[in-house]
Structures are given as structure tokens and as C-alpha cells.
Amino acid sequence: MNQIINMIIRQVMHQVVRRGVSAGFDKAGQMGQRRKAQQLPPDALDDHGNPVQPQMTQEERRQARQARQAARQNRQQMKAMRRMSKF
């Protein structure tokens, strides 16, 4: 009886590990594709090969700052909720 249980557990664990490895390789492949998509055109590089950042307007800067502040506030609220739900 014990051998049967061990055999089943071994098969299930083998499947779980195989699926995890496959998922990891898929994710790593997606990261490579994302990097290729983010490459800048040659005219967006300066003389030293560094990417040139386009200048943002004041309105864009303000919106980006508000988005960062909102994200920070959401993270803080989620942390507080997790702390409260522990007890």
C-alpha cells in the first residue's frame, strides 16, 4: 500500500516539476521578446550609444508624478489591509 502511494506521489510531483520548468522557460522566452520590442531606433541614441530621453512637458510630468503617488498610496493601503487581516 505504501509503495502505491509513493508511486502516485512521485508521478504527480514529476508532472508538477515539469509544468513549472516549462512555465519558467516560457516566461524567460517572453522576457527576451519584450527586450527586442523595446529596442530604440538608431536615431534615438546619442554619440556614445546611450538612449536619448525625449523632453516631457509640464503636464506630462505632473500626470506621471500623480500616477506614482497613486501607486504608492495603493501599495500602502494594501499593506495596511494585509496587516489588519492577519488577526
Backbone as CSV, one residue per row, in Angstrom:
resi,resn,N_x,N_y,N_z,CA_x,CA_y,CA_z,C_x,C_y,C_z
1,MET,0.827,-1.190,0.000,0.000,0.000,0.000,0.873,1.256,0.000
2,ASN,1.924,1.220,0.814,2.821,2.361,0.907,3.544,2.588,-0.415
3,GLN,3.889,1.512,-1.112,4.572,1.640,-2.395,3.668,2.284,-3.443
4,ILE,2.404,1.957,-3.414,1.454,2.526,-4.362,1.329,4.037,-4.137
5,ILE,1.223,4.433,-2.885,1.114,5.859,-2.561,2.380,6.586,-2.993
6,ASN,3.538,6.009,-2.715,4.799,6.635,-3.118,4.891,6.771,-4.635
7,MET,4.427,5.754,-5.358,4.473,5.783,-6.813,3.581,6.912,-7.353
8,ILE,2.390,7.048,-6.798,1.472,8.092,-7.244,2.033,9.473,-6.913
9,ILE,2.558,9.634,-5.719,3.143,10.916,-5.316,4.316,11.265,-6.223
10,ARG,5.142,10.288,-6.555,6.291,10.529,-7.425,5.835,10.985,-8.811
11,GLN,4.791,10.365,-9.348,4.288,10.748,-10.663,3.702,12.164,-10.644
12,VAL,2.944,12.461,-9.605,2.342,13.794,-9.500,3.429,14.853,-9.357
13,MET,4.416,14.599,-8.529,5.496,15.570,-8.340,6.278,15.764,-9.639
14,HIS,6.476,14.678,-10.385,7.180,14.780,-11.657,6.412,15.696,-12.610
15,GLN,5.092,15.547,-12.670,4.282,16.396,-13.536,4.335,17.857,-13.088
16,VAL,4.262,18.073,-11.787,4.293,19.447,-11.263,5.622,20.117,-11.600
17,VAL,6.709,19.406,-11.402,8.027,19.978,-11.689,8.163,20.253,-13.180
18,ARG,7.695,19.324,-14.004,7.796,19.504,-15.457,6.991,20.720,-15.913
19,ARG,5.802,20.890,-15.365,4.990,22.051,-15.725,5.643,23.347,-15.247
20,GLY,6.228,23.321,-14.064,6.900,24.510,-13.547,8.099,24.898,-14.393
21,VAL,8.868,23.917,-14.810,10.032,24.197,-15.653,9.575,24.747,-16.999
22,SER,8.534,24.166,-17.568,8.014,24.649,-18.848,7.523,26.084,-18.714
23,ALA,6.808,26.378,-17.633,6.309,27.734,-17.421,7.472,28.713,-17.263
24,GLY,8.517,28.303,-16.565,9.686,29.165,-16.391,10.369,29.477,-17.709
25,PHE,10.530,28.457,-18.554,11.146,28.686,-19.852,10.270,29.569,-20.735
26,ASP,8.960,29.381,-20.666,8.050,30.231,-21.437,8.181,31.686,-20.999
27,LYS,8.234,31.900,-19.689,8.357,33.262,-19.162,9.682,33.885,-19.582
28,ALA,10.753,33.103,-19.527,12.060,33.620,-19.935,12.050,33.976,-21.422
29,GLY,11.370,33.183,-22.230,11.268,33.494,-23.652,10.493,34.765,-23.897
30,GLN,9.462,35.000,-23.118,8.682,36.219,-23.265,9.508,37.441,-22.887
31,MET,10.376,37.307,-21.901,11.211,38.434,-21.497,12.147,38.827,-22.634
32,GLY,12.693,37.842,-23.337,13.564,38.135,-24.468,12.821,38.848,-25.575
33,GLN,11.575,38.455,-25.815,10.780,39.107,-26.846,10.474,40.545,-26.457
34,ARG,10.233,40.781,-25.172,9.960,42.139,-24.712,11.179,43.023,-24.899
35,ARG,12.354,42.482,-24.626,13.571,43.277,-24.793,13.759,43.680,-26.244
36,LYS,13.481,42.756,-27.149,13.624,43.086,-28.566,12.647,44.181,-28.962
37,ALA,11.444,44.145,-28.408,10.433,45.144,-28.752,10.794,46.521,-28.204
38,GLN,11.570,46.571,-27.128,11.909,47.849,-26.504,13.119,48.526,-27.133
39,GLN,13.767,47.866,-28.085,14.950,48.469,-28.683,14.575,49.757,-29.399
40,LEU,15.412,50.766,-29.231,15.161,52.088,-29.796,15.724,52.172,-31.205
41,PRO,15.150,53.001,-32.037,15.731,53.208,-33.376,17.096,53.876,-33.246
42,PRO,17.952,53.725,-34.238,19.317,54.273,-34.129,19.356,55.775,-33.908
43,ASP,18.365,56.517,-34.409,18.410,57.970,-34.231,18.035,58.387,-32.812
44,ALA,17.586,57.453,-31.972,17.245,57.770,-30.592,18.439,57.562,-29.657
45,LEU,19.626,57.343,-30.237,20.833,57.140,-29.437,21.763,58.332,-29.631
46,ASP,22.480,58.692,-28.542,23.439,59.781,-28.677,24.759,59.240,-29.232
47,ASP,25.807,60.062,-29.230,27.092,59.672,-29.819,27.741,58.506,-29.085
48,HIS,27.415,58.320,-27.819,28.029,57.263,-27.021,27.175,55.998,-26.971
49,GLY,26.049,55.988,-27.665,25.193,54.817,-27.698,24.157,54.767,-26.584
50,ASN,24.039,55.833,-25.817,23.061,55.889,-24.741,21.717,56.364,-25.288
51,PRO,20.607,55.837,-24.751,19.297,56.284,-25.249,19.041,57.744,-24.882
52,VAL,18.451,58.464,-25.802,18.108,59.867,-25.598,16.660,59.923,-25.130
53,GLN,16.434,60.558,-24.002,15.086,60.679,-23.464,14.405,61.903,-24.052
54,PRO,13.222,61.742,-24.626,12.506,62.928,-25.116,12.066,63.791,-23.935
55,GLN,12.036,65.088,-24.134,11.664,66.018,-23.072,10.163,65.938,-22.818
56,MET,9.801,65.892,-21.542,8.392,65.837,-21.159,7.885,67.254,-20.908
57,THR,6.626,67.464,-21.222,6.020,68.748,-20.911,5.664,68.769,-19.422
58,GLN,5.347,69.960,-18.918,4.988,70.060,-17.501,3.754,69.234,-17.191
59,GLU,2.803,69.208,-18.096,1.570,68.444,-17.875,1.863,66.943,-17.804
60,GLU,2.726,66.448,-18.687,3.092,65.028,-18.656,3.815,64.682,-17.366
61,ARG,4.725,65.580,-16.934,5.442,65.348,-15.674,4.484,65.302,-14.496
62,ARG,3.510,66.222,-14.493,2.537,66.262,-13.406,1.702,64.988,-13.380
63,GLN,1.280,64.518,-14.546,0.487,63.296,-14.613,1.297,62.085,-14.172
64,ALA,2.552,62.018,-14.577,3.411,60.902,-14.181,3.621,60.909,-12.668
65,ARG,3.824,62.095,-12.107,4.016,62.208,-10.656,2.760,61.771,-9.904
66,GLN,1.590,62.184,-10.402,0.338,61.785,-9.757,0.139,60.273,-9.851
67,ALA,0.519,59.693,-10.963,0.385,58.246,-11.120,1.293,57.514,-10.137
68,ARG,2.525,57.994,-9.952,3.441,57.378,-8.978,2.906,57.512,-7.566
69,GLN,2.374,58.706,-7.242,1.820,58.911,-5.901,0.618,58.009,-5.662
70,ALA,-0.239,57.849,-6.662,-1.415,56.986,-6.513,-0.986,55.528,-6.327
71,ALA,0.015,55.098,-7.078,0.511,53.728,-6.945,1.110,53.504,-5.558
72,ARG,1.874,54.487,-5.075,2.474,54.381,-3.742,1.393,54.301,-2.669
73,GLN,0.358,55.133,-2.816,-0.730,55.128,-1.839,-1.481,53.792,-1.869
74,ASN,-1.705,53.240,-3.057,-2.373,51.942,-3.165,-1.552,50.847,-2.497
75,ARG,-0.227,50.864,-2.704,0.630,49.858,-2.064,0.547,49.973,-0.542
76,GLN,0.570,51.208,-0.035,0.487,51.411,1.409,-0.849,50.915,1.955
77,GLN,-1.931,51.164,1.236,-3.241,50.709,1.683,-3.325,49.185,1.684
78,MET,-2.735,48.545,0.659,-2.752,47.085,0.605,-1.950,46.491,1.766
79,LYS,-0.814,47.099,2.095,-0.024,46.623,3.220,-0.812,46.739,4.515
80,ALA,-1.505,47.864,4.683,-2.305,48.064,5.892,-3.431,47.036,5.964
81,MET,-4.074,46.742,4.846,-5.154,45.760,4.835,-4.628,44.363,5.169
82,ARG,-3.438,44.024,4.645,-2.858,42.709,4.957,-2.547,42.597,6.443
83,ARG,-2.018,43.703,7.009,-1.712,43.682,8.444,-2.962,43.499,9.268
84,MET,-4.036,44.198,8.898,-5.285,44.116,9.651,-5.944,42.745,9.504
85,SER,-5.796,42.121,8.344,-6.473,40.840,8.118,-5.726,39.666,8.754
86,LYS,-4.527,39.886,9.262,-3.785,38.800,9.902,-4.449,38.382,11.210
87,PHE,-5.087,39.294,11.874,-5.615,38.997,13.209,-7.073,38.682,13.185
